[in-house]
Amino acid sequence: MRFSYAGLILLLLMTLSCSEKETMTKNYTLFVGTYTAGASEGIYKVSFDSNTGQLDSTLLLANLPNPSFLAVSSDHRFLYAVQETADFDSLGGGVTAFSLQDGVLEELNSMGTGGAHPCHVALSGEDQLAISNYTGGNLSVFDLEGDGRLGKRQLIDHKILDSVKTSHVHKTHFNEGGLFVSDLGLDGIKRYTMKGEDWEPAHQASIELADGAGPRHFVFSEAEKFLYAINELNATITVFEQDDEGSYNPIQTESTIAADWEGAKSCADIHLSADGRFLYGSNRGENTIVTFSVDKATGKIKFLERTSVQGDWPRNFTIDPSGNFLLVANERSNSISVFKRVSENGTLEFLHKIDFPSPVCLVFLDN
């Protein structure tokens, strides 16, 4: 009888151990936006194993020209993709709304963005969507219908803001402070606030950067006390701190590339770790991910390491929902690189890469 009890206890422990391992292992869906001048045909999804970091089961979801940036609604019912072209209509590029159910996309509607080469899409809850028109020098804000379709459009023109510099709108972001818009050509992050049914310049209409900096993407700390902008043209990251009046003022600028680097420099993307302790940026040309530690009290950053992306021309990158991996879209080498991320110190270890045609944007469906 004692042997039977012991056997039952052992069997129970083994069952609990297996159950725990199954809980720890989870497959996530990764959506990939691409350029379609080569082998790519549009938007793809890939399965990602959060235990091993493996990518597999690649599937084409939608045939679309140059869906270079994607956004998924917070309720996971809709996906939105730019068409980074100049010929969707007479004014420029387009944006497409899809319903998303069981990993399948069904097109809802498409509309012109009012400017050429839209390169970024951002969502404000379930109500609005903003598009950055790079060569169009403007941004468009769409109202979203209850069924996810694109509705009324407001155009905000940046070309009229400067008679010397040429506007290149690159990213938009909604938060409690309003609508923030990086303009690479105007060397500033423009701010808008909602008045009535339209967006108008905020009290701090522009967060200025150095001439020739070229702010491309940016990210906020969790409480929005600090703002981090990655500057494409001079290969730097600038840190801003919010004052008591809600304005953001520069407190630090650091280089993203090695001091002895003499090749092309063209920063692309920037992300904070979920705990806010580490900041990452992608360097095209040097082909690295640069890692900084973050002092959460002061917002200031300190260089930790640069890691080769094992590919060419890293664009968008992302940290997986588990926080244990970082994935990089290498546009020119047609590959996605996977790195193991050490959460304790923020460092990256290259694991492997897969062949993938002209990847530009990586977006996880987080459950």
Number of C-alpha atoms within 10 A of each C-alpha: 6 7 8 9 10 11 12 12 12 12 12 12 12 12 11 12 12 11 11 11 11 11 9 10 13 15 17 19 18 19 24 27 29 30 24 20 11 10 12 21 21 23 27 21 23 19 18 20 16 19 15 13 21 16 21 12 9 15 12 16 17 17 13 20 21 27 32 29 27 25 24 22 19 14 8 16 16 22 21 26 28 31 30 29 21 20 15 21 15 11 14 21 27 28 23 21 23 22 21 17 11 7 13 12 18 14 15 16 14 19 19 22 32 28 29 26 26 36 24 28 26 22 22 17 13 16 13 19 24 25 31 30 32 24 20 24 26 26 27 22 24 20 19 20 13 10 11 21 20 24 17 11 19 17 17 17 17 19 18 11 11 11 8 8 14 19 26 26 32 27 26 26 23 19 12 7 14 16 20 21 27 28 27 27 25 28 25 24 26 21 24 21 19 12 10 7 8 13 17 16 15 18 12 16 16 21 18 17 19 13 13 15 22 28 34 27 28 25 18 18 19 13 6 14 18 23 19 25 26 32 30 24 20 19 23 23 25 23 23 22 21 14 11 7 8 13 18 19 17 16 13 14 17 16 15 29 24 11 7 6 10 10 9 13 19 25 32 23 23 25 24 23 17 15 11 16 19 24 23 23 28 33 30 26 17 24 24 24 25 23 24 22 22 18 13 16 8 11 20 20 22 13 15 14 17 22 18 18 26 19 20 20 25 33 24 25 26 22 23 22 16 14 16 17 23 22 21 28 32 29 23 15 17 21 23 27 23 26 21 20 19 14 16 8 11 19 19 22 14 17 13 14 21 13 12 20 23 26 30 27 25 26 20 20 17 13 9
